[in-house]
Structures are given as C-alpha cells and as structure tokens.
C-alpha cells in the first residue's frame, strides 16, 4: 500500500511539476499543457544593442468557477517585454498583434496555440532551449495571478 501511495504521489508531482500557484491565485483557474517554443538569440538590428530574440508561451486555461474572468497580462524574467497576442489573417498574410485581454468565460477553456492566441516574449534575455524552464506570471482581471515554470520544447 505504501508503494502505491508513493507512486500516486510521484505521478501527481510529475503532472504538476513546474507549476506553482502564486499567493492570491484563484483555484477555479486551472492550467493545462503549458509550454514555450524554442527560441534562439539573434543579432539585433534595431535600437537594442547585442543579441535579442522573441519567444512564445502556450497554455490552456480552464475556468471551472461560476464567474467569468480574463487574462490581462503576463510577466517573465526571461524577457524585457511580455505581451498577450493574437494571430489574424490580413489578406494573404498572417500577422500577430497585441491584445489587452483574453476572455475566460465561466465553465470554459482558453486554448493558446501556435497560429492563435499566445503569450509573446519580446527581447529575450537568453536563448530558450529544449529542456529549459521559463518562469512566467499570469495576471487575471479579478486581481489574481498564477506563477508557472513552463518547459521549453
């Protein structure tokens, strides 16, 4: 029985490894399949000196509570700027643009994925390599936040 308990606990820890919930977090907001895209550093051609890069974070947020909420911001020590983005079709071209918030209706899920809504990491401070973990804090409209460590793949 003790072995079974240890295996179950190990499975739960593995399932939620890297996920920590910040103080004041809303337990009705659940996080699933959080990951960051691999992103190399590139020589800067703009006003930034030295190397820079951009990356993206994807996560599914599930609101199991009775009230709607919205993701209104994110921050990370891995990048100078973090923005919420959506991908739109502009004629024959797909473009990304920042958005002020991403709605999270009661009883629904918000799936961030390539080609859709996502969290953009701008002016990376280091390359994001497979196996790395990216710390990111998500801020919600009702004043709660979630701190995550997202694996890079």
Backbone as a printed PyTorch tensor [residue, N CA C, xyz], in Angstrom:
tensor([[[  0.8240,  -1.1880,   0.0000],
         [  0.0000,   0.0000,   0.0000],
         [  0.8710,   1.2550,   0.0000]],

        [[  1.9460,   1.2200,   0.7760],
         [  2.8420,   2.3760,   0.8360],
         [  3.4600,   2.6420,  -0.5350]],

        [[  3.8250,   1.5720,  -1.2550],
         [  4.4010,   1.7350,  -2.5850],
         [  3.3930,   2.3760,  -3.5300]],

        [[  2.1390,   1.9420,  -3.4700],
         [  1.0990,   2.5180,  -4.3060],
         [  0.9150,   4.0010,  -3.9880]],

        [[  0.9220,   4.3670,  -2.7200],
         [  0.7990,   5.7780,  -2.3200],
         [  1.9620,   6.5900,  -2.8580]],

        [[  3.1670,   6.0420,  -2.7720],
         [  4.3450,   6.7480,  -3.2830],
         [  4.2500,   6.9310,  -4.7950]],

        [[  3.7850,   5.8940,  -5.5080],
         [  3.6360,   6.0010,  -6.9530],
         [  2.5910,   7.0490,  -7.3230]],

        [[  1.4590,   7.0600,  -6.6240],
         [  0.4300,   8.0580,  -6.8970],
         [  0.9310,   9.4610,  -6.6280]],

        [[  1.6160,   9.6470,  -5.5210],
         [  2.1730,  10.9550,  -5.1910],
         [  3.1940,  11.3640,  -6.2440]],

        [[  4.0370,  10.4450,  -6.6560],
         [  5.0360,  10.7300,  -7.6830],
         [  4.3600,  11.1580,  -8.9800]],

        [[  3.2620,  10.4820,  -9.3420],
         [  2.5310,  10.8430, -10.5530],
         [  1.9390,  12.2290, -10.4710]],

        [[  1.3920,  12.5780,  -9.3240],
         [  0.8190,  13.9110,  -9.1380],
         [  1.9190,  14.9720,  -9.2100]],

        [[  3.0380,  14.7210,  -8.5790],
         [  4.1580,  15.6680,  -8.6200],
         [  4.6550,  15.8180, -10.0510]],

        [[  4.7730,  14.7030, -10.7940],
         [  5.2110,  14.7710, -12.1850],
         [  4.2160,  15.5540, -13.0190]],

        [[  2.9130,  15.3230, -12.8260],
         [  1.8940,  16.0130, -13.5870],
         [  1.9580,  17.5200, -13.3890]],

        [[  2.1960,  17.9490, -12.1660],
         [  2.1940,  19.3750, -11.8630],
         [  3.5910,  19.9530, -11.6470]],

        [[  4.6500,  19.2220, -12.0080],
         [  5.9950,  19.7450, -11.7860],
         [  6.1700,  21.0500, -12.5460]],

        [[  6.7790,  22.0010, -11.9060],
         [  6.9880,  23.2990, -12.5170],
         [  5.8280,  24.2500, -12.3320]],

        [[  4.7200,  23.7640, -11.8660],
         [  3.5530,  24.6180, -11.6840],
         [  3.4640,  25.0320, -10.2340]],

        [[  3.5970,  26.3150, -10.0080],
         [  3.3900,  26.8110,  -8.6530],
         [  2.3530,  27.9070,  -8.7260]],

        [[  1.5060,  27.9800,  -7.7680],
         [  0.4320,  28.9560,  -7.7780],
         [  0.7920,  30.1030,  -6.8480]],

        [[  0.7420,  31.2970,  -7.3820],
         [  1.0960,  32.4790,  -6.6010],
         [  0.0440,  32.7450,  -5.5380]],

        [[  0.4630,  33.4230,  -4.5080],
         [ -0.4720,  33.7780,  -3.4390],
         [ -1.6090,  34.6080,  -4.0110]],

        [[ -2.8140,  34.3180,  -3.5790],
         [ -3.9680,  35.0390,  -4.0820],
         [ -4.5260,  34.4380,  -5.3580]],

        [[ -3.9940,  33.2910,  -5.7990],
         [ -4.4640,  32.6670,  -7.0270],
         [ -5.8800,  32.1290,  -6.8390]],

        [[ -6.6290,  32.1460,  -7.9090],
         [ -7.9940,  31.6390,  -7.9050],
         [ -7.9550,  30.1470,  -8.2030]],

        [[ -8.3980,  29.3050,  -7.2750],
         [ -8.3260,  27.8630,  -7.5040],
         [ -9.2420,  27.3910,  -8.6280]],

        [[-10.1590,  28.2330,  -9.1000],
         [-11.0300,  27.8210, -10.1970],
         [-10.3560,  27.9640, -11.5610]],

        [[ -9.1910,  28.5990, -11.6240],
         [ -8.4330,  28.6970, -12.8660],
         [ -7.4200,  27.5630, -12.8790]],

        [[ -7.5670,  26.6500, -13.8180],
         [ -6.6670,  25.5080, -13.9290],
         [ -5.7930,  25.6500, -15.1670]],

        [[ -4.5550,  25.1720, -15.0450],
         [ -3.5730,  25.2680, -16.1090],
         [ -3.3270,  23.8810, -16.6880]],

        [[ -3.3400,  23.8000, -18.0200],
         [ -3.0650,  22.5450, -18.7090],
         [ -2.0800,  22.7970, -19.8470]],

        [[ -1.2210,  21.8360, -20.0950],
         [ -0.3180,  21.8070, -21.2520],
         [  0.4040,  23.1390, -21.5080]],

        [[  1.0720,  23.6520, -20.4950],
         [  1.8420,  24.8890, -20.6540],
         [  3.2100,  24.5580, -21.2450]],

        [[  3.6280,  25.3100, -22.2670],
         [  4.9410,  25.1050, -22.8720],
         [  5.3840,  26.3620, -23.6100]],

        [[  6.6940,  26.4500, -23.8080],
         [  7.2810,  27.5720, -24.5420],
         [  8.0000,  27.0260, -25.7610]],

        [[  7.9840,  27.7810, -26.8200],
         [  8.6530,  27.3950, -28.0610],
         [ 10.1570,  27.6760, -27.9520]],

        [[ 10.9430,  26.7810, -28.4990],
         [ 12.3910,  27.0000, -28.5810],
         [ 12.6360,  28.3200, -29.3220]],

        [[ 13.5870,  29.1330, -28.8310],
         [ 13.8540,  30.4350, -29.4480],
         [ 15.3400,  30.7680, -29.3310]],

        [[ 16.0320,  30.9020, -30.4620],
         [ 17.4420,  31.2800, -30.4250],
         [ 17.6110,  32.7850, -30.2370]],

        [[ 18.7910,  33.1830, -29.8960],
         [ 19.1220,  34.6110, -29.8440],
         [ 19.6050,  35.0120, -31.2360]],

        [[ 19.2540,  36.2150, -31.6510],
         [ 19.6380,  36.7240, -32.9630],
         [ 20.3000,  38.0860, -32.7910]],

        [[ 21.2330,  38.4390, -33.6860],
         [ 21.8200,  39.7820, -33.6070],
         [ 20.7350,  40.8420, -33.7930]],

        [[ 20.7530,  41.8510, -32.9520],
         [ 19.7600,  42.9080, -33.0240],
         [ 20.0650,  43.8570, -34.1680]],

        [[ 19.0140,  44.2270, -34.9220],
         [ 19.1830,  45.2060, -35.9930],
         [ 18.4770,  46.5090, -35.6500]],

        [[ 17.8530,  46.5600, -34.4790],
         [ 17.1070,  47.7430, -34.0700],
         [ 17.8450,  48.5290, -33.0110]],

        [[ 17.1160,  49.2750, -32.2030],
         [ 17.7240,  50.1270, -31.1810],
         [ 18.3660,  49.3400, -30.0390]],

        [[ 18.0390,  48.0560, -29.8950],
         [ 18.6680,  47.2330, -28.8540],
         [ 20.0650,  46.8510, -29.3260]],

        [[ 21.0280,  46.9150, -28.4500],
         [ 22.3820,  46.5050, -28.7950],
         [ 22.5870,  45.0710, -28.3450]],

        [[ 23.4200,  44.3480, -29.0840],
         [ 23.6920,  42.9680, -28.7170],
         [ 22.6500,  42.0280, -29.2910]],

        [[ 22.6160,  40.8240, -28.7660],
         [ 21.6940,  39.8040, -29.2620],
         [ 20.3420,  39.9290, -28.5760]],

        [[ 19.3160,  39.5360, -29.2930],
         [ 17.9660,  39.5340, -28.7540],
         [ 17.1940,  38.4030, -29.4220]],

        [[ 15.9880,  38.2340, -29.0350],
         [ 15.1500,  37.2020, -29.6300],
         [ 13.7280,  37.3550, -29.1570]],

        [[ 12.8410,  36.5830, -29.7730],
         [ 11.4530,  36.5500, -29.3510],
         [ 11.0480,  35.0950, -29.1510]],

        [[ 10.1430,  34.8910, -28.2420],
         [  9.6500,  33.5500, -27.9640],
         [  8.1490,  33.6030, -27.7330]],

        [[  7.5670,  32.4350, -27.5760],
         [  6.1240,  32.3540, -27.3520],
         [  5.8310,  31.2930, -26.3030]],

        [[  4.8000,  31.5690, -25.5010],
         [  4.3260,  30.6290, -24.4880],
         [  2.8880,  30.2840, -24.8270]],

        [[  2.5820,  28.9940, -24.7170],
         [  1.2360,  28.4900, -24.9830],
         [  0.7530,  27.7520, -23.7410]],

        [[ -0.5130,  27.8920, -23.4320],
         [ -1.0920,  27.2390, -22.2550],
         [ -2.6040,  27.1790, -22.4500]],

        [[ -3.2140,  26.1670, -21.8910],
         [ -4.6710,  26.1210, -21.8480],
         [ -5.1000,  26.4860, -20.4360]],

        [[ -5.9750,  27.4830, -20.3280],
         [ -6.5190,  27.9120, -19.0410],
         [ -7.9760,  27.4880, -18.9860]],

        [[ -8.3470,  26.8170, -17.9260],
         [ -9.7150,  26.3380, -17.7570],
         [-10.3290,  27.0340, -16.5450]],

        [[-11.4660,  27.6970, -16.7610],
         [-12.1790,  28.3860, -15.6880],
         [-13.2960,  27.4620, -15.2020]],

        [[-13.0790,  26.8130, -14.0730],
         [-14.0820,  25.8980, -13.5210],
         [-15.0380,  26.6130, -12.5720]],

        [[-14.8460,  27.9070, -12.3980],
         [-15.6820,  28.6720, -11.4700],
         [-16.9730,  29.1650, -12.0970]],

        [[-17.8220,  29.7880, -11.2870],
         [-19.1270,  30.2790, -11.7570],
         [-19.0700,  31.6620, -12.4030]],

        [[-17.9370,  32.3640, -12.2950],
         [-17.8530,  33.7370, -12.8120],
         [-16.8040,  33.8330, -13.9330]],

        [[-17.0740,  34.6830, -14.9260],
         [-16.0780,  34.8860, -15.9760],
         [-14.8670,  35.6270, -15.4370]],

        [[-13.7550,  35.4870, -16.1070],
         [-12.5290,  36.2090, -15.7710],
         [-11.8330,  36.4950, -17.0950]],

        [[-10.6470,  37.0720, -17.0550],
         [ -9.8840,  37.3330, -18.2740],
         [ -8.4040,  37.4060, -17.9060]],

        [[ -7.5770,  36.9200, -18.8030],
         [ -6.1370,  37.0890, -18.6680],
         [ -5.8270,  38.4970, -19.1750]],

        [[ -5.2390,  39.3280, -18.3160],
         [ -4.9990,  40.7270, -18.6930],
         [ -3.5140,  41.0700, -18.7980]],

        [[ -2.6420,  40.1520, -18.4440],
         [ -1.2260,  40.4440, -18.5520],
         [ -0.3800,  39.2610, -18.1480]],

        [[  0.9020,  39.4010, -18.4460],
         [  1.8780,  38.3800, -18.0800],
         [  3.2320,  39.0590, -17.9310]],

        [[  4.0900,  38.4430, -17.1340],
         [  5.4440,  38.9550, -16.9700],
         [  6.3920,  37.7730, -16.8380]],

        [[  7.6510,  38.0040, -17.1870],
         [  8.6590,  36.9590, -17.0840],
         [ 10.0340,  37.5940, -16.9950]],

        [[ 10.8620,  37.0150, -16.1430],
         [ 12.2430,  37.4930, -16.0600],
         [ 13.0520,  37.0540, -17.2700]],

        [[ 12.4880,  36.2380, -18.1510],
         [ 13.1970,  35.7530, -19.3370],
         [ 13.1860,  36.7580, -20.4820]],

        [[ 12.3280,  37.8050, -20.3980],
         [ 12.1990,  38.7660, -21.4950],
         [ 12.0030,  40.1730, -20.9570]],

        [[ 12.3960,  41.1480, -21.7690],
         [ 12.2100,  42.5550, -21.4020],
         [ 10.7300,  42.9410, -21.4530]],

        [[ 10.0110,  42.3920, -22.4350],
         [  8.6060,  42.7320, -22.6490],
         [  7.8170,  41.4330, -22.8170]],

        [[  6.6340,  41.3750, -22.2160],
         [  5.7430,  40.2210, -22.3600],
         [  4.3670,  40.7630, -22.7260]],

        [[  3.7950,  40.2540, -23.8290],
         [  2.5050,  40.7410, -24.3060],
         [  1.5770,  39.5680, -24.6230]],

        [[  0.2770,  39.8150, -24.5150],
         [ -0.7340,  38.8780, -24.9770],
         [ -0.9490,  39.1750, -26.4540]],

        [[ -0.9330,  38.1350, -27.2970],
         [ -1.0500,  38.3270, -28.7450],
         [ -2.1230,  37.4360, -29.3370]],

        [[ -2.6410,  37.8810, -30.4680],
         [ -3.4980,  37.0460, -31.2930],
         [ -2.9250,  37.0480, -32.7100]],

        [[ -3.2070,  35.9890, -33.4410],
         [ -2.7880,  35.8900, -34.8340],
         [ -4.0210,  36.1100, -35.6960]],

        [[ -3.8930,  37.0070, -36.6730],
         [ -5.0230,  37.3100, -37.5580],
         [ -4.5730,  37.1960, -39.0120]],

        [[ -5.5260,  36.9550, -39.8870],
         [ -5.2460,  36.9420, -41.3260],
         [ -5.5010,  38.3470, -41.8580]],

        [[ -4.4980,  38.8920, -42.5340],
         [ -4.5950,  40.2040, -43.1650],
         [ -4.3710,  39.9790, -44.6540]],

        [[ -5.4580,  39.7460, -45.3900],
         [ -5.3380,  39.3800, -46.7960],
         [ -4.7270,  37.9890, -46.9000]],

        [[ -3.5670,  37.9050, -47.5240],
         [ -2.8610,  36.6290, -47.6890],
         [ -1.7990,  36.4080, -46.6130]],

        [[ -1.6810,  37.3520, -45.6810],
         [ -0.5960,  37.3100, -44.6930],
         [ -1.1670,  37.0960, -43.2900]],

        [[ -0.5130,  36.2260, -42.5300],
         [ -0.8630,  36.0540, -41.1210],
         [ -0.0160,  37.0390, -40.3190]],

        [[ -0.6580,  37.7820, -39.4170],
         [  0.0350,  38.7720, -38.5920],
         [ -0.3120,  38.5450, -37.1220]],

        [[  0.6180,  38.9470, -36.2690],
         [  0.3710,  38.9210, -34.8300],
         [  0.1550,  40.3530, -34.3650]],

        [[ -0.7450,  40.4940, -33.3980],
         [ -0.9550,  41.8250, -32.8310],
         [ -1.2640,  41.6740, -31.3420]],

        [[ -0.8310,  42.6570, -30.5420],
         [ -1.1140,  42.6060, -29.0990],
         [ -2.6040,  42.8230, -28.8320]],

        [[ -3.0760,  42.2150, -27.7560],
         [ -4.4500,  42.4160, -27.2990],
         [ -4.3970,  42.7880, -25.8210]],

        [[ -5.3870,  43.5220, -25.3550],
         [ -5.4220,  43.9710, -23.9650],
         [ -5.7830,  42.8760, -22.9820]],

        [[ -6.6230,  41.9240, -23.4350],
         [ -7.0080,  40.8330, -22.5450],
         [ -7.5550,  39.6810, -23.3650]],

        [[ -7.5470,  38.5160, -22.7280],
         [ -8.0980,  37.3040, -23.3380],
         [ -9.2030,  36.8000, -22.4200]],

        [[-10.4360,  36.7700, -22.9270],
         [-11.5940,  36.3800, -22.1290],
         [-11.5050,  34.9220, -21.6880]],

        [[-11.9630,  34.6800, -20.4800],
         [-12.0130,  33.3360, -19.9070],
         [-13.3970,  33.1540, -19.2690]],

        [[-14.3980,  32.7930, -20.1040],
         [-15.7620,  32.6500, -19.5830],
         [-15.8720,  31.5540, -18.5220]],

        [[-16.8680,  31.6700, -17.6680],
         [-17.1290,  30.6470, -16.6460],
         [-17.4060,  29.3150, -17.3320]],

        [[-16.8030,  28.2640, -16.8130],
         [-17.0290,  26.9270, -17.3420],
         [-16.3930,  26.6570, -18.6860]],

        [[-15.5010,  27.5050, -19.1360],
         [-14.9080,  27.3600, -20.4640],
         [-13.3860,  27.3000, -20.3760]],

        [[-12.7800,  26.9830, -21.5050],
         [-11.3180,  26.9270, -21.5860],
         [-10.8240,  27.9090, -22.6420]],

        [[ -9.6610,  28.4580, -22.4150],
         [ -8.9540,  29.3120, -23.3620],
         [ -7.7160,  28.5430, -23.7730]],

        [[ -7.6660,  28.1160, -25.0330],
         [ -6.5260,  27.3420, -25.5170],
         [ -5.5930,  28.2440, -26.3210]],

        [[ -4.3900,  28.4360, -25.8100],
         [ -3.3700,  29.1720, -26.5450],
         [ -2.5740,  28.1540, -27.3450]],

        [[ -2.3450,  28.4740, -28.6530],
         [ -1.6350,  27.5360, -29.5090],
         [ -0.9930,  28.2960, -30.6650]],

        [[  0.0070,  27.6720, -31.3160],
         [  0.6190,  28.3150, -32.4820],
         [ -0.4470,  28.6490, -33.5300]],

        [[ -0.3620,  29.8560, -34.0830],
         [ -1.3370,  30.3090, -35.0640],
         [ -2.5930,  30.8970, -34.4560]],

        [[ -2.6550,  30.9590, -33.1270],
         [ -3.8170,  31.5130, -32.4330],
         [ -3.3720,  32.5170, -31.3950]],

        [[ -4.0750,  32.5560, -30.2680],
         [ -3.6610,  33.4450, -29.1870],
         [ -2.4910,  32.8140, -28.4480]],

        [[ -1.6260,  33.6740, -27.9130],
         [ -0.4320,  33.2060, -27.2130],
         [  0.1560,  34.3410, -26.3900]],

        [[  1.1770,  34.0080, -25.6240],
         [  1.9220,  34.9980, -24.8480],
         [  3.2570,  35.1950, -25.5400]],

        [[  3.5430,  36.4240, -25.9130],
         [  4.7650,  36.7390, -26.6630],
         [  5.8450,  37.2460, -25.7180]],

        [[  7.0330,  36.6460, -25.8080],
         [  8.2040,  37.0790, -25.0440],
         [  9.0860,  37.8720, -25.9990]],

        [[  9.2590,  39.1440, -25.7330],
         [  9.9700,  40.0540, -26.6400],
         [ 11.2560,  40.5200, -25.9810]],

        [[ 12.3240,  40.5710, -26.7680],
         [ 13.6610,  40.9260, -26.2760],
         [ 14.0900,  39.9340, -25.1930]],

        [[ 14.2020,  38.6760, -25.6130],
         [ 14.6490,  37.6350, -24.6880],
         [ 15.9940,  37.9890, -24.0760]],

        [[ 16.2020,  37.5710, -22.8470],
         [ 17.4780,  37.7940, -22.1610],
         [ 18.4360,  36.6310, -22.3810]],

        [[ 17.8960,  35.5030, -22.8660],
         [ 18.7160,  34.3210, -23.1710],
         [ 17.9450,  33.4600, -24.1510]],

        [[ 18.6580,  32.5980, -24.8430],
         [ 18.0070,  31.6590, -25.7580],
         [ 17.1330,  30.7000, -24.9500]],

        [[ 16.0620,  30.2390, -25.5520],
         [ 15.1890,  29.2410, -24.9340],
         [ 15.4630,  27.9160, -25.6380]],

        [[ 16.0360,  26.9730, -24.9040],
         [ 16.4250,  25.6830, -25.4740],
         [ 15.5640,  24.5660, -24.8900]],

        [[ 15.3070,  23.5160, -25.6930],
         [ 14.5420,  22.3820, -25.1670],
         [ 15.1390,  21.8840, -23.8510]],

        [[ 14.2800,  21.6470, -22.8850],
         [ 14.7190,  21.2230, -21.5560],
         [ 14.8080,  22.3670, -20.5660]],

        [[ 14.9240,  23.6150, -21.0620],
         [ 14.9160,  24.7850, -20.1740],
         [ 13.5100,  24.9640, -19.6010]],

        [[ 13.4210,  25.7920, -18.5760],
         [ 12.1250,  26.1650, -17.9950],
         [ 12.0600,  27.6900, -17.9600]],

        [[ 10.9220,  28.2270, -18.3210],
         [ 10.7140,  29.6730, -18.3740],
         [  9.7470,  30.0770, -17.2690]],

        [[ 10.1820,  30.9410, -16.3430],
         [  9.2460,  31.4290, -15.3270],
         [  8.3360,  32.4900, -15.9420]],

        [[  7.0560,  32.3850, -15.6490],
         [  6.0990,  33.3660, -16.1630],
         [  4.9760,  33.5170, -15.1510]],

        [[  4.5210,  34.7430, -14.9730],
         [  3.4010,  35.0180, -14.0770],
         [  2.2520,  35.5640, -14.9060]],

        [[  1.0910,  34.9350, -14.7750],
         [ -0.1120,  35.3520, -15.4760],
         [ -0.9690,  36.1770, -14.5240]],

        [[ -1.5010,  37.2990, -14.9990],
         [ -2.3220,  38.1830, -14.1840],
         [ -3.7390,  38.2230, -14.7570]],

        [[ -4.7100,  38.0630, -13.8710],
         [ -6.1050,  37.9870, -14.2810],
         [ -6.8660,  39.2460, -13.8820]],

        [[ -7.9550,  39.4930, -14.5840],
         [ -8.7690,  40.6900, -14.4050],
         [ -9.2660,  40.8710, -12.9730]],

        [[ -9.5700,  39.7890, -12.2940],
         [-10.0940,  39.8980, -10.9340],
         [ -8.9970,  39.9950,  -9.8780]],

        [[ -7.7620,  40.2830, -10.3150],
         [ -6.6910,  40.5640,  -9.3690],
         [ -5.8740,  39.3720,  -8.9120]],

        [[ -6.1450,  38.2000,  -9.4280],
         [ -5.3650,  37.0350,  -9.0360],
         [ -4.2260,  36.8190, -10.0260]],

        [[ -3.2810,  35.9810,  -9.6340],
         [ -2.1640,  35.6690, -10.5200],
         [ -1.7450,  34.2260, -10.3480]],

        [[ -1.1000,  33.6880, -11.3550],
         [ -0.5510,  32.3420, -11.3300],
         [  0.9180,  32.4210, -11.7500]],

        [[  1.7940,  31.8500, -10.9610],
         [  3.2110,  31.7750, -11.3050],
         [  3.4940,  30.3680, -11.8180]],

        [[  4.0740,  30.2830, -13.0100],
         [  4.3680,  28.9990, -13.6390],
         [  5.8370,  28.9160, -14.0230]],

        [[  6.3350,  27.7140, -14.1370],
         [  7.6120,  27.4560, -14.7950],
         [  7.2800,  26.5590, -15.9640]],

        [[  7.4250,  27.0810, -17.1620],
         [  6.9590,  26.4370, -18.3750],
         [  8.1260,  25.7540, -19.0790]],

        [[  7.9910,  24.4680, -19.4300],
         [  9.0740,  23.7870, -20.1420],
         [  9.1970,  24.2720, -21.5880]],

        [[ 10.4230,  24.3290, -22.0650],
         [ 10.6910,  24.6860, -23.4570],
         [ 10.7660,  23.3930, -24.2610]],

        [[ 10.0630,  23.3760, -25.3930],
         [ 10.1420,  22.2150, -26.2790],
         [ 10.1980,  22.6260, -27.7250]]])
